[in-house]
Amino acid sequence: MAYRIIFTGAARRDLRPLPQDLLTRIDARILSLSENPRPRGVERIQGGRDGLRVRVGDYRILYTVDDAQQVVTIGRVRHRRDVYRGL
């Protein structure tokens, strides 16, 4: 069964300024998380934060998974140099 994808307000703001070709690649990866929220290459966020990260080129998608509700919540989508600031 597919997981539902939910975006936080911060994630929506992160996606707005991205170029279309990059947005297409990120969108494909996010949609794939609905079928498999823990794909190969996913890593846990270090530092005591509860969450996962997945790479799309130089960008990172930070998200959490709620298996009971079958929901994937996308928290941030930013360049690797900026994504972990403020966590």
C-alpha positions in Angstrom: 0.0 0.0 0.0 1.3 3.5 -0.9 2.2 6.1 1.7 0.6 9.5 1.6 3.1 12.4 1.0 2.6 15.6 3.0 4.7 18.8 2.6 5.5 21.2 5.4 5.3 24.9 4.6 9.1 25.2 4.7 9.4 22.4 2.1 6.9 24.1 -0.2 8.9 27.4 0.1 12.2 25.5 -0.7 10.7 24.1 -3.9 9.5 27.4 -5.4 12.8 28.9 -6.7 14.3 25.7 -8.1 14.8 25.3 -11.8 12.4 23.1 -13.7 14.9 20.3 -14.6 16.0 19.9 -10.9 12.4 20.2 -9.7 11.5 17.3 -12.0 14.2 15.1 -10.6 13.3 16.0 -7.0 9.6 15.4 -7.7 10.3 11.9 -9.1 12.3 11.0 -6.0 9.6 12.3 -3.6 6.9 10.3 -5.5 9.0 7.2 -5.2 9.0 7.6 -1.4 5.2 6.9 -1.5 6.0 3.4 -2.6 9.1 2.8 -0.6 9.8 5.3 2.2 13.2 3.7 3.0 14.9 3.2 -0.4 18.4 2.2 -0.9 20.8 5.1 -0.1 18.6 6.7 2.5 20.3 7.7 5.7 19.2 8.7 9.2 19.8 12.3 10.2 22.5 12.5 12.8 22.5 14.5 16.0 19.4 13.1 17.7 16.9 14.3 15.1 14.2 11.9 14.1 14.2 11.8 10.4 15.7 10.5 7.2 17.5 12.1 4.3 17.8 11.2 0.6 20.1 12.7 -2.0 19.1 14.2 -5.4 22.4 15.5 -6.8 23.6 18.3 -4.5 20.2 18.6 -2.9 18.8 16.7 0.1 15.3 15.8 1.0 14.7 15.6 4.7 11.6 13.7 5.8 10.0 11.6 8.5 7.9 8.4 8.1 4.9 7.5 10.2 4.3 3.8 9.5 1.1 3.7 11.7 -0.6 6.4 9.6 1.3 5.5 6.4 2.4 9.1 5.9 5.7 10.6 4.7 6.2 14.2 5.7 8.7 16.2 3.6 10.4 18.7 6.0 13.0 20.4 3.9 14.4 20.3 0.3 17.6 22.3 0.1 21.1 22.4 -1.2 23.5 20.2 0.9 25.4 23.2 2.2 22.2 24.8 3.7 19.8 22.0 4.6 21.2 21.2 8.0 21.4 24.8 9.3 19.0 25.4 12.1 18.2 21.8 12.9 
